[in-house]
Structures are given as C-alpha cells and as structure tokens.
Amino acid sequence: QVQLVESGGGLVPPGGNLKLSCSASGSGFDMWAMGWYRQVPGKQRELVATMTDLSNRANRPKTNYATFAEGRFTIAKDGRNSVSLQMGSLNPGDTAVYYCWAEPRRISAQYWGQGTQVTVSS
C-alpha cells in the first residue's frame, strides 16, 4: 500500500514559521509530482503548492503556488519521493489541516496523506 506520511505540523504564533515534510513509500513507481493542499472545516480542500518533474534528472522541478502562498511558502524536494513545505510569516488564516499529495509516474493514481494540523494562534 502506498503511504504518504506527513510531519511537522503544530501550533505556531502569528508571524512564525513551520516546516512540513512528506515522504511517499510503498509504490512501484516514483512520484512525478507531489505537493500540499489544505482544508478547513466546511470549506473545500485547496491547493497550497505543488512540484512536478520530481524524477526528471535533466530539468529542475517545476513549482506552482497558490496566490496566498507565493512569497511566503517554499516547496522543495527532500530526497526521492519526498517534499517539504517551508512556511513563513504565518497568519491565523493559514490554520488548516495540511495534506500531502502525490501522483506517480506511468500509472493513473492519486495519493493523499492523512493530514497534519497547523494552527496559527497566539
């Protein structure tokens, strides 16, 4: 079974920083894309940041950020089938459950982590 394990969530004061990490395992194929989504109760899950072309040795991974994340959050490859999300200048609006997301190469599939809670509060 493919598993996406997230870590790094927690409670942080406004203006603070957090780093989330995600690692995918159990797949017969490497992931070509990974990223982060977030969701608050009663609202749709929304994209935070994604990274594609993770296994491409010739090209650097391509990143995509939500408007609210660009300039504050940074997604990075953290080893094979692993990504991190460095979040800075956090505000209470960033409070949500953050989910790791991944798509493998060669097969049609989509994987989700169980989510990690990020709470921005004083």
N, C-alpha and C positions, 0 to 999 in steps of 0.2 A: 504494500500500500504506500502511495506517495504521501509524504507528510511534509508540511511546512511548519516549522517551529519558529515562533516569534519570541523575542525577548527585548527588554529594555524599557517597557512601559512603567509608569508610576506617577507619582504626584510631584509636580514642579510648580514653583511660584511663577506668576506672570513675569515675562521677560527672561525667563530661564531657558535652559537648553536640555534636550534629551536626545539620545541616540537609540534608535530601534534597529534590531538585527533580525534577519530571517535567513533560514537555511532550508533548502529543499532536499529531501532524500527519498530513496526507495523507487526512483523512476529509472526505467531502462534508457531514457534519453535525457540529455542535458536540456536545461531550460534555455530558450532563446529570448525570453522576456520575463521579467519579474518587476514587481512594483508594490506599491502601497495604496490602499484605499482606506477610507474611514467612514464611520457611521455613528450617528447619534440616535437615540430613541425617537421613533416617529418620523424619521427622515430617511431618504434614500442613501444608499451607500454611494460615496463619491470618490472619484479619483484624487489621489494626492500627488503621486509621482510614479512614473514607470521608466524602465530602462530596457531597451531592446538590443538585439545583436550581441547578447552576452557572450556567446560562444564563438563569435567571429574574431579570429586572430589577426586579421588584416586591418580591421576597422575598429575604431573606438566605439564603445556602446553609445547609443543614442538615448538621450533623456527627454522626458516630457513632464512638465509640471502643471498642476492646476494654478490658476492665477493667484490664489491665496497663498500658494506655497512658493512660487518663484521668488527668488531673492532671499528667502528665509530658510528653506529646506534644501537639503542636498542629498540626492540618492547616489549611491556608489556601489560598485561591485566589490564584494568582500569574499573573494575566493569563488571557486566553481559552484554554481547554483546557490549563491548566497549574495544578499544585498543588505545594505544598511540605509537608514534614513536619519541623517543628522538634522535635527530640528532646532532652530534658534528663534529668539525673540517670540517665544510662545505667549499666546494670549488665551483668555478663557474660551474664546471661540474655537480654539483648537482641541478642546476637550471632546474626546470621542473614543470609540474602540477602533483601533487601527488594525487592519487586516493585511497580511502579506498575500500577494497574488503571484501566480506563475503560470506560464504556458510553455509546454515542452516543444522541442524540435520534432518535426516529422509526423507527429500524430496530433489529432484534434482532441484537445483536452484543456481543462482549466482547473487549477487547483487554488484552494484557499486555506489560509491558516485559521486557527481558532480565534484569533484576535487578542490584542493586548490593550489594556485600558491605559489611556493617557488622560490625566486630569490636571488642568492648569488652574490653580487656585491659590490664594493667599491664606 
